[in-house]
Amino acid sequence: MTAPRIGRCPQCGAPATLETSNAFRPFCSERCKLLDFGAWINGQYTIPAVENDVDGEDIEPPNDPRDRLQ
Ligand SMILES: [Zn+2]
């Protein structure tokens, strides 16, 4: 007897199957997967809007993401 492994969707908290049949695991749906992915990009990384000429020096550090939460 093989009961499907059920986890909890990190995005909305709903039960989500962790089997390979769930293409969006550990999320419950594509929507939650995309939402989490967007939050991950916006919260963790600052994507430069302009590509700098790479001279190998004087590269400013990215803005601290914590500043955006204030
Ligand atoms: Zn969900």
N, CA, C, O and the ligand as a Tripos MOL2 file, in Angstrom:
@<TRIPOS>MOLECULE
protein
  281   279    71     0     0
PROTEIN
NO_CHARGES

@<TRIPOS>ATOM
      1 N           0.8540   -1.2010    0.0000 N.3       1 MET1
      2 CA          0.0000    0.0000    0.0000 C.3       1 MET1
      3 C           0.8790    1.2370    0.0000 C.2       1 MET1
      4 O           1.6880    1.4430    0.9040 O.2       1 MET1
      5 N           0.7140    2.0250   -0.9890 N.am      2 THR2
      6 CA          1.5540    3.2080   -1.1140 C.3       2 THR2
      7 C           0.7040    4.4610   -1.0350 C.2       2 THR2
      8 O           0.0410    4.8500   -1.9960 O.2       2 THR2
      9 N           0.7390    5.0730    0.1180 N.am      3 ALA3
     10 CA          0.0200    6.3360    0.2690 C.3       3 ALA3
     11 C           0.8700    7.4470   -0.3320 C.2       3 ALA3
     12 O           2.0850    7.4780   -0.1380 O.2       3 ALA3
     13 N           0.2450    8.3380   -1.0460 N.am      4 PRO4
     14 CA          1.0060    9.4420   -1.6150 C.3       4 PRO4
     15 C           1.5630   10.3330   -0.5220 C.2       4 PRO4
     16 O           0.9110   10.5910    0.4900 O.2       4 PRO4
     17 N           2.7570   10.7880   -0.7410 N.am      5 ARG5
     18 CA          3.3560   11.6970    0.2330 C.3       5 ARG5
     19 C           2.7380   13.0860    0.0670 C.2       5 ARG5
     20 O           2.7470   13.6740   -1.0150 O.2       5 ARG5
     21 N           2.2180   13.5690    1.1470 N.am      6 ILE6
     22 CA          1.5650   14.8760    1.1150 C.3       6 ILE6
     23 C           2.3890   15.8690    1.9170 C.2       6 ILE6
     24 O           2.7060   15.6360    3.0840 O.2       6 ILE6
     25 N           2.7200   16.9490    1.2930 N.am      7 GLY7
     26 CA          3.4200   18.0260    1.9790 C.3       7 GLY7
     27 C           2.5200   19.2330    2.0880 C.2       7 GLY7
     28 O           1.3230   19.1810    1.8050 O.2       7 GLY7
     29 N           3.1290   20.3050    2.5010 N.am      8 ARG8
     30 CA          2.3490   21.5380    2.6420 C.3       8 ARG8
     31 C           2.9370   22.5520    1.6900 C.2       8 ARG8
     32 O           4.1440   22.7960    1.6830 O.2       8 ARG8
     33 N           2.0750   23.1340    0.8930 N.am      9 CYS9
     34 CA          2.5250   24.1100   -0.0820 C.3       9 CYS9
     35 C           3.2060   25.2820    0.6300 C.2       9 CYS9
     36 O           2.5900   25.9120    1.4890 O.2       9 CYS9
     37 N           4.4520   25.5840    0.2930 N.am     10 PRO10
     38 CA          5.1550   26.6880    0.9550 C.3      10 PRO10
     39 C           4.5170   28.0380    0.6790 C.2      10 PRO10
     40 O           4.7520   29.0010    1.4090 O.2      10 PRO10
     41 N           3.7280   28.1090   -0.3530 N.am     11 GLN11
     42 CA          3.1490   29.4000   -0.7410 C.3      11 GLN11
     43 C           1.8330   29.6620   -0.0320 C.2      11 GLN11
     44 O           1.6480   30.7240    0.5630 O.2      11 GLN11
     45 N           0.9300   28.7150   -0.0890 N.am     12 CYS12
     46 CA         -0.4000   28.9640    0.4520 C.3      12 CYS12
     47 C          -0.7510   28.0420    1.6130 C.2      12 CYS12
     48 O          -1.7580   28.2510    2.2910 O.2      12 CYS12
     49 N           0.0720   27.0250    1.8450 N.am     13 GLY13
     50 CA         -0.1550   26.1670    2.9950 C.3      13 GLY13
     51 C          -1.1290   25.0430    2.7510 C.2      13 GLY13
     52 O          -1.4230   24.2650    3.6590 O.2      13 GLY13
     53 N          -1.6300   24.9470    1.5470 N.am     14 ALA14
     54 CA         -2.5660   23.8850    1.2350 C.3      14 ALA14
     55 C          -1.8040   22.5740    1.0710 C.2      14 ALA14
     56 O          -0.6230   22.5790    0.7250 O.2      14 ALA14
     57 N          -2.4670   21.4710    1.3130 N.am     15 PRO15
     58 CA         -1.8170   20.1750    1.0870 C.3      15 PRO15
     59 C          -1.3900   20.0350   -0.3700 C.2      15 PRO15
     60 O          -2.1280   20.3920   -1.2880 O.2      15 PRO15
     61 N          -0.1890   19.5090   -0.5600 N.am     16 ALA16
     62 CA          0.3270   19.3500   -1.9150 C.3      16 ALA16
     63 C           1.0400   18.0080   -1.9890 C.2      16 ALA16
     64 O           1.8700   17.6880   -1.1380 O.2      16 ALA16
     65 N           0.7180   17.2420   -2.9890 N.am     17 THR17
     66 CA          1.3860   15.9600   -3.1260 C.3      17 THR17
     67 C           2.8320   16.1570   -3.5340 C.2      17 THR17
     68 O           3.1500   17.0340   -4.3370 O.2      17 THR17
     69 N           3.6960   15.3400   -2.9790 N.am     18 LEU18
     70 CA          5.1240   15.4540   -3.2820 C.3      18 LEU18
     71 C           5.5660   14.4140   -4.2930 C.2      18 LEU18
     72 O           6.7570   14.2630   -4.5670 O.2      18 LEU18
     73 N           4.6000   13.7020   -4.8430 N.am     19 GLU19
     74 CA          4.9470   12.6920   -5.8270 C.3      19 GLU19
     75 C           5.3660   13.3610   -7.1360 C.2      19 GLU19
     76 O           5.0630   14.5260   -7.3910 O.2      19 GLU19
     77 N           6.0670   12.5880   -7.9480 N.am     20 THR20
     78 CA          6.5590   13.1480   -9.2060 C.3      20 THR20
     79 C           5.4230   13.4810  -10.1590 C.2      20 THR20
     80 O           5.6190   14.1850  -11.1500 O.2      20 THR20
     81 N           4.2370   12.9750   -9.8580 N.am     21 SER21
     82 CA          3.0910   13.3060  -10.7000 C.3      21 SER21
     83 C           2.6950   14.7680  -10.5470 C.2      21 SER21
     84 O           2.0040   15.3330  -11.3950 O.2      21 SER21
     85 N           3.1450   15.3660   -9.4530 N.am     22 ASN22
     86 CA          2.8780   16.7850   -9.2460 C.3      22 ASN22
     87 C           4.0590   17.5830   -9.7950 C.2      22 ASN22
     88 O           5.1190   17.6620   -9.1740 O.2      22 ASN22
     89 N           3.8570   18.1620  -10.9530 N.am     23 ALA23
     90 CA          4.9480   18.8660  -11.6160 C.3      23 ALA23
     91 C           5.3430   20.1280  -10.8660 C.2      23 ALA23
     92 O           6.3940   20.7100  -11.1340 O.2      23 ALA23
     93 N           4.5180   20.5460   -9.9420 N.am     24 PHE24
     94 CA          4.7580   21.8190   -9.2660 C.3      24 PHE24
     95 C           5.2210   21.6330   -7.8310 C.2      24 PHE24
     96 O           5.3700   22.6050   -7.0900 O.2      24 PHE24
     97 N           5.4460   20.3990   -7.4420 N.am     25 ARG25
     98 CA          5.8810   20.1400   -6.0730 C.3      25 ARG25
     99 C           7.1430   20.9300   -5.7650 C.2      25 ARG25
    100 O           7.9640   21.1170   -6.6630 O.2      25 ARG25
    101 N           7.3330   21.3920   -4.5680 N.am     26 PRO26
    102 CA          6.4610   21.1230   -3.4120 C.3      26 PRO26
    103 C           5.2350   22.0180   -3.3370 C.2      26 PRO26
    104 O           4.5500   22.0560   -2.3150 O.2      26 PRO26
    105 N           4.9600   22.7290   -4.4040 N.am     27 PHE27
    106 CA          3.7930   23.6010   -4.3870 C.3      27 PHE27
    107 C           2.5670   22.8210   -4.8210 C.2      27 PHE27
    108 O           2.6670   21.7250   -5.3730 O.2      27 PHE27
    109 N           1.3940   23.4170   -4.5580 N.am     28 CYS28
    110 CA          0.1610   22.7020   -4.8490 C.3      28 CYS28
    111 C          -0.2870   22.9590   -6.2800 C.2      28 CYS28
    112 O          -1.0870   22.2020   -6.8300 O.2      28 CYS28
    113 N           0.2200   24.0110   -6.8750 N.am     29 SER29
    114 CA         -0.2600   24.3670   -8.1970 C.3      29 SER29
    115 C           0.7700   25.2330   -8.9030 C.2      29 SER29
    116 O           1.7110   25.7390   -8.2910 O.2      29 SER29
    117 N           0.5720   25.3890  -10.1840 N.am     30 GLU30
    118 CA          1.4820   26.2390  -10.9580 C.3      30 GLU30
    119 C           1.4450   27.6670  -10.4440 C.2      30 GLU30
    120 O           2.4650   28.3550  -10.4010 O.2      30 GLU30
    121 N           0.2650   28.0970  -10.0590 N.am     31 ARG31
    122 CA          0.1100   29.4660   -9.5790 C.3      31 ARG31
    123 C           1.0140   29.7200   -8.3770 C.2      31 ARG31
    124 O           1.7220   30.7260   -8.3270 O.2      31 ARG31
    125 N           0.9860   28.8150   -7.4220 N.am     32 CYS32
    126 CA          1.7960   29.0060   -6.2170 C.3      32 CYS32
    127 C           3.2810   28.9300   -6.5630 C.2      32 CYS32
    128 O           4.0900   29.6630   -5.9930 O.2      32 CYS32
    129 N           3.6330   28.0640   -7.4760 N.am     33 LYS33
    130 CA          5.0220   27.9470   -7.8550 C.3      33 LYS33
    131 C           5.5170   29.2540   -8.4700 C.2      33 LYS33
    132 O           6.6120   29.7220   -8.1590 O.2      33 LYS33
    133 N           4.7100   29.8270   -9.3340 N.am     34 LEU34
    134 CA          5.1030   31.0720   -9.9920 C.3      34 LEU34
    135 C           5.1400   32.2230   -8.9950 C.2      34 LEU34
    136 O           6.0200   33.0800   -9.0620 O.2      34 LEU34
    137 N           4.1910   32.2400   -8.0800 N.am     35 LEU35
    138 CA          4.1700   33.3030   -7.0760 C.3      35 LEU35
    139 C           5.4290   33.2450   -6.2350 C.2      35 LEU35
    140 O           6.0580   34.2660   -5.9610 O.2      35 LEU35
    141 N           5.7860   32.0410   -5.8310 N.am     36 ASP36
    142 CA          6.9650   31.9010   -4.9860 C.3      36 ASP36
    143 C           8.2150   32.2610   -5.7630 C.2      36 ASP36
    144 O           9.1320   32.8860   -5.2300 O.2      36 ASP36
    145 N           8.2470   31.8690   -7.0040 N.am     37 PHE37
    146 CA          9.4020   32.1670   -7.8360 C.3      37 PHE37
    147 C           9.5590   33.6720   -8.0110 C.2      37 PHE37
    148 O          10.6740   34.1920   -7.9770 O.2      37 PHE37
    149 N           8.4420   34.3690   -8.1970 N.am     38 GLY38
    150 CA          8.5010   35.8220   -8.3300 C.3      38 GLY38
    151 C           8.9800   36.4710   -7.0490 C.2      38 GLY38
    152 O           9.7860   37.4010   -7.0870 O.2      38 GLY38
    153 N           8.4950   35.9950   -5.9170 N.am     39 ALA39
    154 CA          8.9060   36.5600   -4.6440 C.3      39 ALA39
    155 C          10.3920   36.3240   -4.4260 C.2      39 ALA39
    156 O          11.0990   37.1730   -3.8830 O.2      39 ALA39
    157 N          10.8490   35.1640   -4.8560 N.am     40 TRP40
    158 CA         12.2540   34.8330   -4.6850 C.3      40 TRP40
    159 C          13.1260   35.7920   -5.4910 C.2      40 TRP40
    160 O          14.1560   36.2600   -5.0060 O.2      40 TRP40
    161 N          12.7220   36.0720   -6.6840 N.am     41 ILE41
    162 CA         13.5020   36.9810   -7.5130 C.3      41 ILE41
    163 C          13.4650   38.3900   -6.9360 C.2      41 ILE41
    164 O          14.5040   39.0390   -6.8190 O.2      41 ILE41
    165 N          12.2960   38.8580   -6.5810 N.am     42 ASN42
    166 CA         12.1570   40.2390   -6.1260 C.3      42 ASN42
    167 C          12.7850   40.4520   -4.7620 C.2      42 ASN42
    168 O          13.2630   41.5440   -4.4560 O.2      42 ASN42
    169 N          12.7840   39.4130   -3.9480 N.am     43 GLY43
    170 CA         13.2460   39.5890   -2.5830 C.3      43 GLY43
    171 C          14.7210   39.2980   -2.3830 C.2      43 GLY43
    172 O          15.3730   39.8940   -1.5260 O.2      43 GLY43
    173 N          15.2300   38.3930   -3.1660 N.am     44 GLN44
    174 CA         16.5860   37.9330   -2.9100 C.3      44 GLN44
    175 C          17.6070   38.5450   -3.8370 C.2      44 GLN44
    176 O          18.7780   38.6690   -3.4780 O.2      44 GLN44
    177 N          17.1990   38.9120   -4.9750 N.am     45 TYR45
    178 CA         18.1610   39.3760   -5.9530 C.3      45 TYR45
    179 C          17.7520   40.7320   -6.5090 C.2      45 TYR45
    180 O          16.5740   41.0170   -6.7250 O.2      45 TYR45
    181 N          18.7600   41.5460   -6.7300 N.am     46 THR46
    182 CA         18.5120   42.7930   -7.4210 C.3      46 THR46
    183 C          19.0310   42.6400   -8.8400 C.2      46 THR46
    184 O          20.2370   42.5800   -9.0770 O.2      46 THR46
    185 N          18.1140   42.5790   -9.7590 N.am     47 ILE47
    186 CA         18.5160   42.3990  -11.1390 C.3      47 ILE47
    187 C          18.8630   43.7630  -11.7230 C.2      47 ILE47
    188 O          18.0140   44.6530  -11.7740 O.2      47 ILE47
    189 N          20.0870   43.9260  -12.1560 N.am     48 PRO48
    190 CA         20.4800   45.2260  -12.6970 C.3      48 PRO48
    191 C          19.6530   45.5820  -13.9210 C.2      48 PRO48
    192 O          19.4770   44.7700  -14.8290 O.2      48 PRO48
    193 N          19.1530   46.8000  -13.9300 N.am     49 ALA49
    194 CA         18.3210   47.2430  -15.0330 C.3      49 ALA49
    195 C          19.1800   47.6160  -16.2340 C.2      49 ALA49
    196 O          18.7360   47.5770  -17.3810 O.2      49 ALA49
    197 N          20.4050   47.9720  -15.9370 N.am     50 VAL50
    198 CA         21.3080   48.3680  -17.0030 C.3      50 VAL50
    199 C          22.5760   47.5290  -16.8950 C.2      50 VAL50
    200 O          23.1350   47.3600  -15.8120 O.2      50 VAL50
    201 N          23.0030   47.0240  -17.9960 N.am     51 GLU51
    202 CA         24.2430   46.2610  -17.9740 C.3      51 GLU51
    203 C          25.4290   47.2320  -17.9810 C.2      51 GLU51
    204 O          25.5880   48.0700  -18.8690 O.2      51 GLU51
    205 N          26.2270   47.0730  -16.9660 N.am     52 ASN52
    206 CA         27.3870   47.9490  -16.8760 C.3      52 ASN52
    207 C          28.5010   47.4330  -17.7730 C.2      52 ASN52
    208 O          28.5990   46.2390  -18.0520 O.2      52 ASN52
    209 N          29.3140   48.3410  -18.2040 N.am     53 ASP53
    210 CA         30.5240   47.9100  -18.8800 C.3      53 ASP53
    211 C          31.4250   47.2490  -17.8480 C.2      53 ASP53
    212 O          31.7240   47.8270  -16.8030 O.2      53 ASP53
    213 N          31.8340   46.0790  -18.1430 N.am     54 VAL54
    214 CA         32.6120   45.3330  -17.1650 C.3      54 VAL54
    215 C          34.0770   45.6950  -17.3100 C.2      54 VAL54
    216 O          34.7710   45.2500  -18.2240 O.2      54 VAL54
    217 N          34.5220   46.5240  -16.3640 N.am     55 ASP55
    218 CA         35.9290   46.8790  -16.3550 C.3      55 ASP55
    219 C          36.6780   46.1470  -15.2490 C.2      55 ASP55
    220 O          37.9030   46.2110  -15.1440 O.2      55 ASP55
    221 N          35.9040   45.4570  -14.4340 N.am     56 GLY56
    222 CA         36.5470   44.6660  -13.3890 C.3      56 GLY56
    223 C          36.8480   45.4570  -12.1360 C.2      56 GLY56
    224 O          37.5590   44.9680  -11.2590 O.2      56 GLY56
    225 N          36.3320   46.6510  -12.0280 N.am     57 GLU57
    226 CA         36.5770   47.4410  -10.8250 C.3      57 GLU57
    227 C          35.4290   48.4130  -10.6190 C.2      57 GLU57
    228 O          34.6290   48.6730  -11.5180 O.2      57 GLU57
    229 N          35.3760   48.9400   -9.4010 N.am     58 ASP58
    230 CA         34.3520   49.9160   -9.0460 C.3      58 ASP58
    231 C          32.9350   49.3940   -9.3000 C.2      58 ASP58
    232 O          32.0550   50.1210   -9.7610 O.2      58 ASP58
    233 N          32.7490   48.1310   -8.9890 N.am     59 ILE59
    234 CA         31.4140   47.5670   -9.1040 C.3      59 ILE59
    235 C          30.6870   47.7780   -7.7840 C.2      59 ILE59
    236 O          31.0980   47.2650   -6.7430 O.2      59 ILE59
    237 N          29.6230   48.5270   -7.8420 N.am     60 GLU60
    238 CA         28.9000   48.8050   -6.6100 C.3      60 GLU60
    239 C          28.1160   47.5720   -6.1830 C.2      60 GLU60
    240 O          27.5840   46.8360   -7.0140 O.2      60 GLU60
    241 N          28.0560   47.3630   -4.8800 N.am     61 PRO61
    242 CA         27.2520   46.2380   -4.4070 C.3      61 PRO61
    243 C          25.7870   46.5040   -4.6710 C.2      61 PRO61
    244 O          25.3660   47.6580   -4.7450 O.2      61 PRO61
    245 N          25.0090   45.4450   -4.8150 N.am     62 PRO62
    246 CA         23.5630   45.6320   -5.0500 C.3      62 PRO62
    247 C          22.9030   46.2500   -3.8400 C.2      62 PRO62
    248 O          23.4020   46.1450   -2.7200 O.2      62 PRO62
    249 N          21.8020   46.8810   -4.0720 N.am     63 ASN63
    250 CA         21.0530   47.4750   -2.9680 C.3      63 ASN63
    251 C          20.6720   46.3980   -1.9740 C.2      63 ASN63
    252 O          20.3410   45.2700   -2.3400 O.2      63 ASN63
    253 N          20.7270   46.7700   -0.7300 N.am     64 ASP64
    254 CA         20.3330   45.8260    0.3070 C.3      64 ASP64
    255 C          18.8350   45.5970    0.2190 C.2      64 ASP64
    256 O          18.0590   46.5420    0.3640 O.2      64 ASP64
    257 N          18.4110   44.3560   -0.0170 N.am     65 PRO65
    258 CA         16.9670   44.0980   -0.1700 C.3      65 PRO65
    259 C          16.1860   44.4550    1.0780 C.2      65 PRO65
    260 O          14.9780   44.6780    1.0050 O.2      65 PRO65
    261 N          16.8640   44.5170    2.2480 N.am     66 ARG66
    262 CA         16.1360   44.8400    3.4730 C.3      66 ARG66
    263 C          15.6450   46.2780    3.4360 C.2      66 ARG66
    264 O          14.6490   46.6130    4.0760 O.2      66 ARG66
    265 N          16.3450   47.1340    2.6840 N.am     67 ASP67
    266 CA         15.9200   48.5230    2.6170 C.3      67 ASP67
    267 C          14.5550   48.6460    1.9660 C.2      67 ASP67
    268 O          13.8020   49.5790    2.2450 O.2      67 ASP67
    269 N          14.2460   47.6950    1.0970 N.am     68 ARG68
    270 CA         12.9980   47.7830    0.3520 C.3      68 ARG68
    271 C          11.8240   47.3200    1.1850 C.2      68 ARG68
    272 O          10.6690   47.5010    0.7990 O.2      68 ARG68
    273 N          12.1150   46.7260    2.3200 N.am     69 LEU69
    274 CA         11.0290   46.2310    3.1560 C.3      69 LEU69
    275 C          10.6000   47.2680    4.1770 C.2      69 LEU69
    276 O           9.5830   47.0870    4.8470 O.2      69 LEU69
    277 N          11.3410   48.3300    4.3070 N.am     70 GLN70
    278 CA         11.0170   49.3360    5.3210 C.3      70 GLN70
    279 C           9.8220   50.1650    4.8840 C.2      70 GLN70
    280 O           9.3980   51.0660    5.6080 O.2      70 GLN70
    281 ZN         -0.3640   26.5080   -2.9050 Zn       71 ZN71
@<TRIPOS>BOND
     1     1     2 1
     2     2     3 1
     3     3     4 2
     4     3     5 am
     5     5     6 1
     6     6     7 1
     7     7     8 2
     8     7     9 am
     9     9    10 1
    10    10    11 1
    11    11    12 2
    12    11    13 am
    13    13    14 1
    14    14    15 1
    15    15    16 2
    16    15    17 am
    17    17    18 1
    18    18    19 1
    19    19    20 2
    20    19    21 am
    21    21    22 1
    22    22    23 1
    23    23    24 2
    24    23    25 am
    25    25    26 1
    26    26    27 1
    27    27    28 2
    28    27    29 am
    29    29    30 1
    30    30    31 1
    31    31    32 2
    32    31    33 am
    33    33    34 1
    34    34    35 1
    35    35    36 2
    36    35    37 am
    37    37    38 1
    38    38    39 1
    39    39    40 2
    40    39    41 am
    41    41    42 1
    42    42    43 1
    43    43    44 2
    44    43    45 am
    45    45    46 1
    46    46    47 1
    47    47    48 2
    48    47    49 am
    49    49    50 1
    50    50    51 1
    51    51    52 2
    52    51    53 am
    53    53    54 1
    54    54    55 1
    55    55    56 2
    56    55    57 am
    57    57    58 1
    58    58    59 1
    59    59    60 2
    60    59    61 am
    61    61    62 1
    62    62    63 1
    63    63    64 2
    64    63    65 am
    65    65    66 1
    66    66    67 1
    67    67    68 2
    68    67    69 am
    69    69    70 1
    70    70    71 1
    71    71    72 2
    72    71    73 am
    73    73    74 1
    74    74    75 1
    75    75    76 2
    76    75    77 am
    77    77    78 1
    78    78    79 1
    79    79    80 2
    80    79    81 am
    81    81    82 1
    82    82    83 1
    83    83    84 2
    84    83    85 am
    85    85    86 1
    86    86    87 1
    87    87    88 2
    88    87    89 am
    89    89    90 1
    90    90    91 1
    91    91    92 2
    92    91    93 am
    93    93    94 1
    94    94    95 1
    95    95    96 2
    96    95    97 am
    97    97    98 1
    98    98    99 1
    99    99   100 2
   100    99   101 am
   101   101   102 1
   102   102   103 1
   103   103   104 2
   104   103   105 am
   105   105   106 1
   106   106   107 1
   107   107   108 2
   108   107   109 am
   109   109   110 1
   110   110   111 1
   111   111   112 2
   112   111   113 am
   113   113   114 1
   114   114   115 1
   115   115   116 2
   116   115   117 am
   117   117   118 1
   118   118   119 1
   119   119   120 2
   120   119   121 am
   121   121   122 1
   122   122   123 1
   123   123   124 2
   124   123   125 am
   125   125   126 1
   126   126   127 1
   127   127   128 2
   128   127   129 am
   129   129   130 1
   130   130   131 1
   131   131   132 2
   132   131   133 am
   133   133   134 1
   134   134   135 1
   135   135   136 2
   136   135   137 am
   137   137   138 1
   138   138   139 1
   139   139   140 2
   140   139   141 am
   141   141   142 1
   142   142   143 1
   143   143   144 2
   144   143   145 am
   145   145   146 1
   146   146   147 1
   147   147   148 2
   148   147   149 am
   149   149   150 1
   150   150   151 1
   151   151   152 2
   152   151   153 am
   153   153   154 1
   154   154   155 1
   155   155   156 2
   156   155   157 am
   157   157   158 1
   158   158   159 1
   159   159   160 2
   160   159   161 am
   161   161   162 1
   162   162   163 1
   163   163   164 2
   164   163   165 am
   165   165   166 1
   166   166   167 1
   167   167   168 2
   168   167   169 am
   169   169   170 1
   170   170   171 1
   171   171   172 2
   172   171   173 am
   173   173   174 1
   174   174   175 1
   175   175   176 2
   176   175   177 am
   177   177   178 1
   178   178   179 1
   179   179   180 2
   180   179   181 am
   181   181   182 1
   182   182   183 1
   183   183   184 2
   184   183   185 am
   185   185   186 1
   186   186   187 1
   187   187   188 2
   188   187   189 am
   189   189   190 1
   190   190   191 1
   191   191   192 2
   192   191   193 am
   193   193   194 1
   194   194   195 1
   195   195   196 2
   196   195   197 am
   197   197   198 1
   198   198   199 1
   199   199   200 2
   200   199   201 am
   201   201   202 1
   202   202   203 1
   203   203   204 2
   204   203   205 am
   205   205   206 1
   206   206   207 1
   207   207   208 2
   208   207   209 am
   209   209   210 1
   210   210   211 1
   211   211   212 2
   212   211   213 am
   213   213   214 1
   214   214   215 1
   215   215   216 2
   216   215   217 am
   217   217   218 1
   218   218   219 1
   219   219   220 2
   220   219   221 am
   221   221   222 1
   222   222   223 1
   223   223   224 2
   224   223   225 am
   225   225   226 1
   226   226   227 1
   227   227   228 2
   228   227   229 am
   229   229   230 1
   230   230   231 1
   231   231   232 2
   232   231   233 am
   233   233   234 1
   234   234   235 1
   235   235   236 2
   236   235   237 am
   237   237   238 1
   238   238   239 1
   239   239   240 2
   240   239   241 am
   241   241   242 1
   242   242   243 1
   243   243   244 2
   244   243   245 am
   245   245   246 1
   246   246   247 1
   247   247   248 2
   248   247   249 am
   249   249   250 1
   250   250   251 1
   251   251   252 2
   252   251   253 am
   253   253   254 1
   254   254   255 1
   255   255   256 2
   256   255   257 am
   257   257   258 1
   258   258   259 1
   259   259   260 2
   260   259   261 am
   261   261   262 1
   262   262   263 1
   263   263   264 2
   264   263   265 am
   265   265   266 1
   266   266   267 1
   267   267   268 2
   268   267   269 am
   269   269   270 1
   270   270   271 1
   271   271   272 2
   272   271   273 am
   273   273   274 1
   274   274   275 1
   275   275   276 2
   276   275   277 am
   277   277   278 1
   278   278   279 1
   279   279   280 2
@<TRIPOS>SUBSTRUCTURE
     1 MET1         2 RESIDUE 1 A MET
     2 THR2         6 RESIDUE 1 A THR
     3 ALA3        10 RESIDUE 1 A ALA
     4 PRO4        14 RESIDUE 1 A PRO
     5 ARG5        18 RESIDUE 1 A ARG
     6 ILE6        22 RESIDUE 1 A ILE
     7 GLY7        26 RESIDUE 1 A GLY
     8 ARG8        30 RESIDUE 1 A ARG
     9 CYS9        34 RESIDUE 1 A CYS
    10 PRO10       38 RESIDUE 1 A PRO
    11 GLN11       42 RESIDUE 1 A GLN
    12 CYS12       46 RESIDUE 1 A CYS
    13 GLY13       50 RESIDUE 1 A GLY
    14 ALA14       54 RESIDUE 1 A ALA
    15 PRO15       58 RESIDUE 1 A PRO
    16 ALA16       62 RESIDUE 1 A ALA
    17 THR17       66 RESIDUE 1 A THR
    18 LEU18       70 RESIDUE 1 A LEU
    19 GLU19       74 RESIDUE 1 A GLU
    20 THR20       78 RESIDUE 1 A THR
    21 SER21       82 RESIDUE 1 A SER
    22 ASN22       86 RESIDUE 1 A ASN
    23 ALA23       90 RESIDUE 1 A ALA
    24 PHE24       94 RESIDUE 1 A PHE
    25 ARG25       98 RESIDUE 1 A ARG
    26 PRO26      102 RESIDUE 1 A PRO
    27 PHE27      106 RESIDUE 1 A PHE
    28 CYS28      110 RESIDUE 1 A CYS
    29 SER29      114 RESIDUE 1 A SER
    30 GLU30      118 RESIDUE 1 A GLU
    31 ARG31      122 RESIDUE 1 A ARG
    32 CYS32      126 RESIDUE 1 A CYS
    33 LYS33      130 RESIDUE 1 A LYS
    34 LEU34      134 RESIDUE 1 A LEU
    35 LEU35      138 RESIDUE 1 A LEU
    36 ASP36      142 RESIDUE 1 A ASP
    37 PHE37      146 RESIDUE 1 A PHE
    38 GLY38      150 RESIDUE 1 A GLY
    39 ALA39      154 RESIDUE 1 A ALA
    40 TRP40      158 RESIDUE 1 A TRP
    41 ILE41      162 RESIDUE 1 A ILE
    42 ASN42      166 RESIDUE 1 A ASN
    43 GLY43      170 RESIDUE 1 A GLY
    44 GLN44      174 RESIDUE 1 A GLN
    45 TYR45      178 RESIDUE 1 A TYR
    46 THR46      182 RESIDUE 1 A THR
    47 ILE47      186 RESIDUE 1 A ILE
    48 PRO48      190 RESIDUE 1 A PRO
    49 ALA49      194 RESIDUE 1 A ALA
    50 VAL50      198 RESIDUE 1 A VAL
    51 GLU51      202 RESIDUE 1 A GLU
    52 ASN52      206 RESIDUE 1 A ASN
    53 ASP53      210 RESIDUE 1 A ASP
    54 VAL54      214 RESIDUE 1 A VAL
    55 ASP55      218 RESIDUE 1 A ASP
    56 GLY56      222 RESIDUE 1 A GLY
    57 GLU57      226 RESIDUE 1 A GLU
    58 ASP58      230 RESIDUE 1 A ASP
    59 ILE59      234 RESIDUE 1 A ILE
    60 GLU60      238 RESIDUE 1 A GLU
    61 PRO61      242 RESIDUE 1 A PRO
    62 PRO62      246 RESIDUE 1 A PRO
    63 ASN63      250 RESIDUE 1 A ASN
    64 ASP64      254 RESIDUE 1 A ASP
    65 PRO65      258 RESIDUE 1 A PRO
    66 ARG66      262 RESIDUE 1 A ARG
    67 ASP67      266 RESIDUE 1 A ASP
    68 ARG68      270 RESIDUE 1 A ARG
    69 LEU69      274 RESIDUE 1 A LEU
    70 GLN70      278 RESIDUE 1 A GLN
    71 ZN71       281 GROUP 0 **** ****
